[in-house]
Each structure stands twice: as structure tokens, then as C-alpha cells.
Amino acid sequence: MAQRTQIIGELKRALKERGLTYLAVAKQLKLSLASVKRLFSMNDFSLQRIDEICDLLGVELSDVLERMQTRAIPIKRLTLAQEKEIVSDPKLFLVTWQVLNRTQIDEIVRSYKFSERAVQRYLIKLDRLKVIELQPLNKVRLLVSRHFSWRPDGPVQRYIHQKLLKEFLAAHFLDEREEFFFHGGAITADALTQLKRALQNAARECVEIIENDQSVAPPRDGAAFVLAMRPWRYSGFAEFLRAEP
């Protein structure tokens, strides 16, 4: 039943892409418009009728299944072009950030100076960019993985380094709600790999906390966390290093 629902959902998308209405489907199936609407609302199509809709679309059922499988694989990283478009418009970047954090549309409208129509326009852009799938009643289905990350040294990451991190790290982290810990040392390559894995696990746990909190009613305060690691020596110590043999 779940797979049939996915197939019918893919057929709906294909009809929309080709500008075909339920009326065209009704003529193809020799049914009334009301009957077709009821079948789509109940996801109640026989295999024969699915084949007939495929004929109307000019595709094979195997093509629909392939598209469905491709869509089921979550995106772990956006393309360079997708990221460039997102950071080219600060408002689009804000809405993208909120959507990736599972923020509901009504909360975006409540928290920012956006009308519902304005947010919807940005959601349509994100749908076109294949970041989300915009569903009826402005429901959003993310097409990116839960472990999604921005491109290393890509447009968004550069924007984060130039704008967000500079402002974020300018604080002294003295408030009781804040936390800052910096530590480093000389370690082996194996230990460096272990550190990276520990940070990845910590990042996933932090993201899960944020996602789970979305079900809690406002008010909320803005918060951010940063986890970073790289082989590094402070430049201020470099002059004291012994020359390597």
C-alpha cells in the first residue's frame, strides 16, 4: 500500500510537470472528474489504470518506478549551482535555514517579517532547486539527508565563515547559558580519525535535539553550536618550533 501511494504521488508530479489536469486523466480513463479526484484522494488505482495514466504521460511504469527510487535517496550535498542561488538572496537563505531546521511555515511568518505568500514563493524556489518537495497546504518534505552538509569551501560555507562565524565567535561566552571549550594537542593520525568520528556523532546528537524540540510550543530563543577540527598549529608558536631533521 505504501509503495502504491508513492507511485501515485510520482504520477501526480509527472502530470503537474506536463500541465495535465485531472480532467485529462478522466477522459483517458473514461471516468467522471469526480471519480478521478476520489481515486487520487484515496490512492485507489488498479495496475491497469496506472498503466493507462502512464500512456497519457507518454512514459513506461518502469520510468515512474525509477524516478520514485531516485527521489527516495536523500541528498547529502547540494550542487554548486544550488548553493550559489541560495546565498544570492539573503531572504531565501534564511528560509532555507529555517526549513532545514524543520521550522513550520506559520512559525517563520510569526518570527520574521514575511507574509505567508512571501514564504510560499521561497518554498517554490526550494522545490525547483530540489531541496524540498512542496506538498498541498504548504506542507514540506525535505529531499536532503538528515546528515546533510554544505559543500566544503562552497558558496554557503564561505558565507558562513565570512558572516555567521565571525559574528558568532566575537562573543566572550560568559552567560550561564553559553559554553565554550577549546583544547588541542599533538596526536597521532589514528587519534585524529577518532576525534573526527566523535565530533560527527556529537553533531548528529545536537541536530536530533533541535529537531525533537520543534514539537514543543514557542517561545524559543535563537541558539547555535559549532564543532570544528583540523590539523593545526597556532601561527604565534611557529617561530619557536625546532627545525625538522
Secondary structure, 3 states (H helix, E strand, C coil): CHHHHHHHHHHHHHHHHCCCCHHHHHHHHCCCHHHHHHHHHHCCCCHHHHHHHHHHHCCCHHHHHHHHHHHHCCECCCCHHHHHHHHHCHHHHHHHHHHHCCCCHHHHHHHCCCCHHHHHHHHHHHHHCCCEEEEHHHEEEECECCCCCCCCCCHHHHHHHHHHHHHHCCCCCCCCCCCCCCCCCCCCHHHHHHHHHHHHHHHHHHHHHHHHHCCCCCCCCCCCCCCCCCCCCCHHHHHHCCCCC
